[in-house]
Amino acid sequence: MTAASDPLALLREALGDRVDTSPASLNAARADKSGHAAAGTPIAVVHAHTVEDVQQTLRIASATGTPVVTRGAGTGLAGAANAGAGEIALSMRAMDRIVDVRADDLLAVVEPGILNADLNAALAAHGLWWAPDPASRAISTVGGNIATGAGGLLCAKYGVVRDAVLGVDIVLADGRLLHLGHRTVKGVTGLDLTSLVIGSEGTLGVVVGATLKLRRLVPGEVCTVAATFPDVRTAAVASAAVTASGVQPAIMELMDAASLAAVHTMLALPAPTPGAAQLTIQTDGPAAGVEAETIADVLRGAGGTVAISHDRDEGERLLAIRRAMHPAMETLGTALIEDVSVPRSALPAMFDEIARVEREHGVVIPTVAHAGDGNLHPNFIFDAEPDEFGVVEAPDHIWAAADDLFRAALRLGGTLTGEHGVGVLKRRWLADELGDDQWELQQQITRVFDPQGILNPGKVFAR
């Protein structure tokens, strides 16, 4: 290989010490929080600091035919940002500036590496906030949220990432910079390429900036309703009853008995009643108190034992139990953290299916749900030995159980993923949901953006 065709040599010449080949960095770029790791290690991790760094990287990658995998904080749960042998890992984490905040227009322009929590801490000084609220908000980046189309606890009332992004700046595979979307509330000029990029998991281009749609901080009180039920199906029926009542909570989270017990143990809280499931619901705004009382009546009528708190700090302590779900799963063994969505009225039936999969496959599947929008996170718990890099892959019997559960969600009118994305872990089921014609059409769209197929190859559309 000549120097003119050696991507590593070209990267070092163009970007100097922003090109990282240390074994620790290369190994870290192989994996995310899913437990999956790419085969081999990437040739380099490029720590981009500017848009020009990204453009230089992609021009070199395009000229040499080298695959590029874009990464943020590495908190993804589908393996979409894992870089392997022969690939460049392009890290956006250092591009973390807030470029502009326009309070009068309720928008902010940010770089993709900023963390959700850091963004909202800065926006609070302006009386503003950005609504997407994944459980990983303290460690996940805005760019990663956009790449996966993330959701979170507040999306039942305030929407998901797709509802909170007005525009994106992306660098195409050949290094060209595009400014997509707009800074106006309305805008229907041409095709909506911004929405196409959101959730595209790095297959269309590299997001280097985003214009975010903000909200003013919600006035009034925050009320938290905690309700326990004798079993998870009863809790799911109760959550569907809340939705049917017409009251719109900001947050409605459901934890089954196994997940609730694991979190209580990890946080050294008193053990919950065996078999009990819990709904944690928050209302906000001027009508929060009235709405909380209405919801409490619905929950009591559905068989719940209910308590209402009007204290914000107490509400956050209750939600901390839900947010501790993922670390609590690690205390039970290795967890394959999954993500399916069904119509909200189908939540009870989906929990029935989870119980069936547990019985028939002999596996344990602690499950939490964003009950306000029908998004469930089943966690498949197993024991396995890590590989030489400390990564533990799910064994075949776990994937067989997951296959059964995914297909059950599709039968109930649901979808394979509500917010984690497809990545590597769900690509084999994608055509089952989309159908062959749509699957092929979506592949054709990626080829328009990336004719050489160098952006995140092997992710999403590979069977």
C-alpha positions as CSV (number, residue, x, y, z in Angstrom):
1,M,0.0,0.0,0.0
2,T,1.4,3.4,-1.0
3,A,1.2,6.4,1.2
4,A,-1.3,7.9,-1.1
5,S,-3.7,5.0,-0.6
6,D,-3.0,4.3,3.1
7,P,-5.9,5.8,5.1
8,L,-4.1,5.9,8.4
9,A,-1.1,7.7,6.9
10,L,-3.4,10.2,5.2
11,L,-5.4,10.8,8.4
12,R,-2.2,11.4,10.4
13,E,-1.0,13.8,7.7
14,A,-4.2,15.8,7.7
15,L,-5.3,15.6,11.3
16,G,-2.2,15.0,13.4
17,D,-2.8,14.1,17.0
18,R,-6.5,13.9,16.6
19,V,-5.9,10.5,15.1
20,D,-5.7,8.0,18.0
21,T,-4.4,4.5,17.6
22,S,-3.9,3.6,21.3
23,P,-5.0,0.0,22.1
24,A,-7.4,1.3,24.8
25,S,-9.2,3.7,22.4
26,L,-9.4,1.2,19.6
27,N,-10.8,-1.5,21.9
28,A,-13.3,0.9,23.4
29,A,-14.6,1.9,20.0
30,R,-15.6,-1.8,19.3
31,A,-18.5,-1.8,21.8
32,D,-21.4,0.1,23.2
33,K,-23.7,-0.5,26.1
34,S,-25.6,-3.3,24.3
35,G,-22.9,-5.9,25.2
36,H,-22.2,-6.5,21.5
37,A,-18.7,-5.8,20.1
38,A,-17.5,-5.6,16.5
39,A,-15.0,-8.2,15.2
40,G,-11.5,-6.9,15.3
41,T,-10.4,-3.3,16.1
42,P,-10.7,-0.2,13.9
43,I,-7.6,1.3,12.3
44,A,-8.0,4.5,14.2
45,V,-10.2,6.7,16.3
46,V,-10.5,10.2,14.9
47,H,-11.4,12.7,17.6
48,A,-13.1,15.4,15.6
49,H,-13.1,19.0,17.0
50,T,-14.4,20.9,14.0
51,V,-16.6,20.4,11.0
52,E,-13.5,20.5,8.9
53,D,-12.1,17.6,10.8
54,V,-15.1,15.6,9.8
55,Q,-14.9,16.6,6.2
56,Q,-11.2,15.8,6.0
57,T,-11.9,12.3,7.5
58,L,-14.7,11.6,5.1
59,R,-12.8,12.8,2.0
60,I,-9.9,10.5,2.9
61,A,-12.3,7.6,3.6
62,S,-14.1,8.2,0.3
63,A,-10.9,8.4,-1.7
64,T,-9.6,5.2,-0.1
65,G,-12.9,3.3,0.2
66,T,-12.5,3.0,4.0
67,P,-15.6,2.5,6.1
68,V,-16.5,5.1,8.7
69,V,-18.4,4.5,11.9
70,T,-19.6,7.6,13.8
71,R,-19.6,7.5,17.6
72,G,-20.9,9.8,20.3
73,A,-20.7,8.7,24.0
74,G,-21.0,5.0,23.2
75,T,-24.2,4.6,25.2
76,G,-26.2,3.0,22.4
77,L,-28.0,-0.3,22.9
78,A,-28.1,-1.8,19.4
79,G,-24.4,-2.0,18.4
80,A,-24.9,0.7,15.8
81,A,-21.8,2.7,16.7
82,N,-19.4,-0.2,17.1
83,A,-16.3,0.0,14.8
84,G,-14.4,-3.1,13.7
85,A,-11.5,-4.2,11.6
86,G,-10.5,-1.9,8.7
87,E,-12.9,0.8,9.8
88,I,-12.4,4.4,11.0
89,A,-14.2,5.3,14.3
90,L,-15.1,8.9,14.0
91,S,-15.7,10.3,17.5
92,M,-17.9,13.4,17.8
93,R,-17.7,13.7,21.5
94,A,-15.3,16.7,21.5
95,M,-17.7,18.7,19.4
96,D,-19.9,19.7,22.4
97,R,-20.5,23.5,22.0
98,I,-23.8,25.3,22.3
99,V,-23.4,27.6,19.3
100,D,-26.5,29.8,19.7
101,V,-29.5,30.1,21.9
102,R,-32.5,32.1,20.7
103,A,-34.9,32.3,23.6
104,D,-37.4,34.5,21.6
105,D,-37.5,31.9,18.8
106,L,-37.4,28.9,21.2
107,L,-34.4,27.3,19.5
108,A,-30.8,26.4,20.0
109,V,-28.0,25.4,17.7
110,V,-25.6,22.8,19.1
111,E,-22.8,20.5,18.2
112,P,-23.6,16.8,18.4
113,G,-21.2,15.8,21.2
114,I,-23.0,17.8,24.0
115,L,-24.7,15.6,26.6
116,N,-28.4,15.9,27.2
117,A,-28.0,16.8,30.8
118,D,-25.4,19.4,30.1
119,L,-27.5,21.0,27.4
120,N,-30.5,21.3,29.7
121,A,-28.4,22.7,32.6
122,A,-27.2,25.5,30.3
123,L,-30.7,26.1,28.9
124,A,-32.3,26.4,32.3
125,A,-30.5,29.8,32.7
126,H,-32.6,31.0,29.8
127,G,-35.8,29.5,31.2
128,L,-35.8,26.9,28.5
129,W,-35.3,23.1,28.1
130,W,-35.0,20.4,25.4
131,A,-37.7,17.8,26.0
132,P,-36.1,14.4,24.9
133,D,-35.4,12.6,28.2
134,P,-33.8,9.2,27.8
135,A,-32.9,7.4,31.0
136,S,-29.3,7.8,29.9
137,R,-29.6,11.6,29.7
138,A,-26.6,12.2,32.0
139,I,-24.3,10.3,29.7
140,S,-25.9,10.3,26.2
141,T,-25.2,12.9,23.5
142,V,-27.6,14.9,21.4
143,G,-26.0,13.5,18.3
144,G,-26.5,10.0,19.4
145,N,-30.1,10.8,20.3
146,I,-30.6,12.1,16.8
147,A,-28.9,9.1,15.2
148,T,-31.2,6.6,17.0
149,G,-34.4,8.7,17.1
150,A,-34.3,8.5,20.9
151,G,-37.3,8.9,23.2
152,G,-37.3,8.7,27.0
153,L,-39.5,9.2,30.0
154,L,-41.2,12.4,29.0
155,C,-42.1,11.5,25.4
156,A,-45.7,10.5,26.2
157,K,-46.5,14.2,26.6
158,Y,-43.6,16.1,25.0
159,G,-42.6,13.9,22.1
160,V,-39.4,12.2,21.0
161,V,-36.3,13.5,19.3
162,R,-38.1,13.7,15.9
163,D,-40.5,16.2,17.4
164,A,-37.7,18.4,18.8
165,V,-35.3,18.9,15.9
166,L,-35.8,21.6,13.3
167,G,-32.7,21.0,11.3
168,V,-29.4,19.2,11.0
169,D,-26.1,19.9,9.4
170,I,-24.6,16.7,8.0
171,V,-21.4,15.8,6.2
172,L,-22.0,13.4,3.4
173,A,-19.7,10.4,2.6
174,D,-17.7,12.5,0.1
175,G,-17.1,15.4,2.5
176,R,-19.8,17.8,1.3
177,L,-21.6,19.8,4.0
178,L,-25.4,20.1,3.8
179,H,-27.7,22.3,6.0
180,L,-31.0,20.5,6.2
181,G,-34.2,21.8,7.7
182,H,-35.0,25.3,8.9
183,R,-35.1,27.7,11.8
184,T,-38.8,28.5,11.4
185,V,-41.7,26.8,13.1
186,K,-43.2,25.9,9.7
187,G,-41.2,24.8,6.7
188,V,-42.3,22.5,3.9
189,T,-39.9,23.3,1.1
190,G,-38.9,20.2,-0.7
191,L,-38.6,16.8,0.9
192,D,-38.2,16.5,4.7
193,L,-34.6,15.3,4.7
194,T,-34.2,16.3,8.4
195,S,-36.7,13.7,9.4
196,L,-35.0,11.2,7.1
197,V,-31.6,11.7,8.9
198,I,-33.2,11.4,12.4
199,G,-33.0,7.7,13.3
200,S,-30.8,6.8,10.3
201,E,-28.0,5.5,12.6
202,G,-25.1,7.0,10.8
203,T,-25.9,5.4,7.4
204,L,-26.7,8.7,5.5
205,G,-24.1,11.1,6.8
206,V,-22.4,12.5,9.9
207,V,-24.4,15.0,11.9
208,V,-22.2,17.9,12.8
209,G,-24.8,20.3,14.1
210,A,-28.4,20.5,15.0
211,T,-31.1,23.2,15.4
212,L,-33.2,22.1,18.3
213,K,-36.8,23.1,19.1
214,L,-37.0,24.2,22.7
215,R,-39.7,24.7,25.2
216,R,-40.1,27.1,28.1
217,L,-39.8,25.6,31.5
218,V,-43.2,24.3,32.6
219,P,-44.8,26.6,35.1
220,G,-46.8,25.3,38.1
221,E,-46.2,22.3,40.3
222,V,-45.1,18.8,39.6
223,C,-47.1,16.0,41.2
224,T,-45.9,12.3,41.3
225,V,-48.3,9.4,41.6
226,A,-46.9,6.1,42.8
227,A,-49.1,3.1,42.5
228,T,-48.4,-0.6,43.3
229,F,-50.4,-3.5,41.9
230,P,-50.5,-7.2,42.7
231,D,-49.0,-8.2,39.3
232,V,-47.7,-6.6,36.1
233,R,-50.7,-7.3,34.0
234,T,-53.0,-5.4,36.4
235,A,-50.6,-2.5,36.3
236,A,-50.6,-2.6,32.5
237,V,-54.4,-2.6,32.4
238,A,-54.3,0.4,34.8
239,S,-51.9,2.3,32.6
240,A,-54.1,1.7,29.5
241,A,-57.1,3.0,31.6
242,V,-55.1,6.2,32.4
243,T,-54.5,6.7,28.6
244,A,-58.2,6.1,27.9
245,S,-59.3,8.6,30.6
246,G,-58.0,11.5,28.4
247,V,-55.6,12.9,31.1
248,Q,-52.1,13.4,29.7
249,P,-49.4,12.7,32.2
250,A,-45.9,13.9,31.5
251,I,-44.4,10.6,32.6
252,M,-45.9,7.2,33.0
253,E,-43.4,4.4,33.8
254,L,-44.2,0.8,34.6
255,M,-41.8,-1.6,36.4
256,D,-42.5,-5.3,36.7
257,A,-41.8,-7.3,39.9
258,A,-38.4,-8.6,38.9
259,S,-37.1,-5.1,37.8
260,L,-38.6,-3.4,40.8
261,A,-37.0,-5.9,43.2
262,A,-33.6,-5.7,41.6
263,V,-33.6,-1.9,41.8
264,H,-34.7,-1.9,45.5
265,T,-31.9,-4.3,46.3
266,M,-29.3,-2.2,44.5
267,L,-30.4,1.0,46.1
268,A,-30.7,-0.6,49.5
269,L,-34.4,0.2,49.7
270,P,-37.0,-1.9,51.6
271,A,-38.0,-5.0,49.6
272,P,-41.3,-4.5,47.6
273,T,-44.2,-6.9,48.1
274,P,-43.3,-10.1,46.2
275,G,-44.9,-10.1,42.7
276,A,-45.9,-6.4,42.9
277,A,-45.5,-4.1,40.0
278,Q,-45.4,-0.3,40.1
279,L,-46.5,2.6,38.1
280,T,-44.8,5.9,38.6
281,I,-46.7,8.8,37.0
282,Q,-45.9,12.6,36.9
283,T,-48.2,15.5,36.0
284,D,-46.9,19.0,35.4
285,G,-48.1,22.5,34.7
286,P,-50.9,24.6,36.2
287,A,-53.4,21.7,36.3
288,A,-50.9,19.1,37.7
289,G,-52.7,18.7,41.0
290,V,-56.2,18.1,39.5
291,E,-54.7,15.7,36.9
292,A,-52.9,13.8,39.6
293,E,-56.1,13.3,41.6
294,T,-57.9,12.2,38.5
295,I,-55.2,9.7,37.6
296,A,-55.1,8.4,41.2
297,D,-58.9,7.7,41.1
298,V,-58.4,5.7,37.8
299,L,-55.6,3.7,39.4
300,R,-57.5,2.9,42.5
301,G,-60.4,1.8,40.4
302,A,-58.0,-0.5,38.6
303,G,-56.9,-2.2,41.8
304,G,-53.9,0.0,42.7
305,T,-52.6,1.2,46.1
306,V,-51.9,4.8,45.4
307,A,-49.9,7.7,47.0
308,I,-49.6,11.2,45.6
309,S,-46.6,13.5,46.3
310,H,-46.6,17.3,45.6
311,D,-42.9,17.6,46.4
312,R,-40.6,17.9,43.4
313,D,-37.6,16.3,45.2
314,E,-39.7,13.4,46.4
315,G,-40.9,12.9,42.8
316,E,-37.3,12.8,41.5
317,R,-36.4,10.2,44.2
318,L,-39.3,8.1,43.0
319,L,-38.1,8.4,39.4
320,A,-34.6,7.6,40.4
321,I,-35.8,4.1,41.0
322,R,-36.9,3.8,37.4
323,R,-33.7,5.4,36.1
324,A,-31.7,2.9,38.0
325,M,-33.1,0.0,36.0
326,H,-30.1,-0.6,33.7
327,P,-27.4,-0.7,36.4
328,A,-29.7,-2.9,38.5
329,M,-29.9,-5.4,35.7
330,E,-26.1,-5.8,35.8
331,T,-26.4,-7.1,39.4
332,L,-28.5,-10.0,38.1
333,G,-26.1,-11.2,35.4
334,T,-25.4,-10.1,31.9
335,A,-28.4,-8.3,30.3
336,L,-29.5,-8.1,26.7
337,I,-31.4,-4.8,26.9
338,E,-34.2,-4.8,24.3
339,D,-36.8,-2.4,23.0
340,V,-40.1,-3.0,21.4
341,S,-43.3,-0.9,21.1
342,V,-46.9,-1.9,20.8
343,P,-50.2,0.1,20.8
344,R,-50.8,1.3,24.3
345,S,-54.0,-0.7,24.5
346,A,-51.9,-3.8,23.7
347,L,-49.6,-3.4,26.8
348,P,-51.4,-6.0,28.9
349,A,-51.3,-8.5,26.0
350,M,-47.6,-7.8,25.5
351,F,-46.8,-8.5,29.1
352,D,-48.7,-11.8,28.7
353,E,-46.4,-12.6,25.8
354,I,-43.3,-11.8,27.8
355,A,-44.5,-14.2,30.5
356,R,-45.1,-16.9,27.9
357,V,-41.6,-16.4,26.4
358,E,-40.1,-16.7,29.9
359,R,-42.0,-20.0,30.5
360,E,-41.4,-21.6,27.2
361,H,-37.7,-20.6,26.8
362,G,-36.7,-20.9,30.5
363,V,-35.3,-17.3,30.7
364,V,-35.8,-14.4,33.0
365,I,-36.9,-11.1,31.4
366,P,-37.3,-8.2,33.8
367,T,-39.2,-5.5,32.0
368,V,-39.9,-1.8,32.3
369,A,-42.1,0.2,30.0
370,H,-42.7,3.8,29.0
371,A,-46.4,2.9,29.6
372,G,-47.5,6.3,28.4
373,D,-46.5,5.4,24.8
374,G,-46.4,1.6,24.7
375,N,-42.6,1.3,24.6
376,L,-41.3,-1.7,26.6
377,H,-37.7,-2.6,27.6
378,P,-37.5,-6.3,28.2
379,N,-34.1,-7.4,29.7
380,F,-32.9,-10.9,28.9
381,I,-30.7,-12.0,31.8
382,F,-28.0,-14.7,31.2
383,D,-24.6,-15.9,32.4
384,A,-21.7,-16.1,29.9
385,E,-18.0,-15.7,29.9
386,P,-16.5,-12.5,28.5
387,D,-14.1,-12.6,25.5
388,E,-10.5,-11.5,25.6
389,F,-11.7,-7.8,25.5
390,G,-14.2,-8.3,28.3
391,V,-17.3,-8.3,26.0
392,V,-20.1,-10.8,26.7
393,E,-22.2,-11.9,23.7
394,A,-25.7,-13.3,24.2
395,P,-25.9,-17.0,23.6
396,D,-28.2,-18.7,21.0
397,H,-31.0,-19.6,23.5
398,I,-31.3,-15.9,24.5
399,W,-31.6,-14.9,20.8
400,A,-34.2,-17.6,20.3
401,A,-36.3,-16.1,23.1
402,A,-35.7,-12.6,21.8
403,D,-36.9,-13.7,18.3
404,D,-40.1,-15.1,19.8
405,L,-40.7,-11.9,21.7
406,F,-40.0,-9.6,18.7
407,R,-42.4,-11.5,16.6
408,A,-45.0,-11.3,19.3
409,A,-44.7,-7.5,19.3
410,L,-45.2,-7.5,15.5
411,R,-48.3,-9.7,15.8
412,L,-49.8,-7.2,18.3
413,G,-49.4,-4.4,15.7
414,G,-46.1,-3.1,17.2
415,T,-42.6,-2.4,16.1
416,L,-39.1,-3.9,16.7
417,T,-37.7,-0.7,18.2
418,G,-39.2,2.4,19.7
419,E,-36.0,4.3,20.5
420,H,-32.8,2.2,20.6
421,G,-32.5,1.7,16.8
422,V,-31.7,-1.4,14.7
423,G,-27.9,-1.3,14.5
424,V,-26.5,-4.8,14.4
425,L,-28.7,-6.5,16.9
426,K,-32.1,-6.2,15.1
427,R,-31.1,-6.1,11.4
428,R,-32.1,-9.7,10.8
429,W,-35.7,-8.9,11.7
430,L,-36.0,-5.6,9.8
431,A,-37.4,-7.0,6.6
432,D,-40.0,-8.9,8.6
433,E,-41.4,-5.6,9.8
434,L,-40.9,-3.5,6.7
435,G,-41.7,-6.0,4.0
436,D,-39.3,-6.7,1.1
437,D,-40.3,-3.8,-1.1
438,Q,-39.9,-1.1,1.6
439,W,-36.7,-2.8,2.8
440,E,-35.2,-2.5,-0.7
441,L,-36.5,1.1,-1.1
442,Q,-34.8,2.2,2.1
443,Q,-31.5,0.6,1.0
444,Q,-31.8,2.5,-2.3
445,I,-32.1,5.7,-0.4
446,T,-29.0,5.0,1.6
447,R,-27.1,4.5,-1.7
448,V,-28.1,7.9,-3.0
449,F,-26.5,9.5,0.1
450,D,-23.5,7.1,0.2
451,P,-22.9,5.4,-3.2
452,Q,-19.8,3.6,-2.0
453,G,-21.5,2.2,1.1
454,I,-18.7,3.4,3.4
455,L,-21.0,4.9,6.1
456,N,-21.6,2.4,8.9
457,P,-21.6,-0.7,6.7
458,G,-23.1,-3.9,8.1
459,K,-25.6,-2.0,10.3
460,V,-29.4,-1.7,9.9
461,F,-29.9,-3.1,6.5
462,A,-27.5,-6.1,6.4
463,R,-29.3,-9.4,6.7
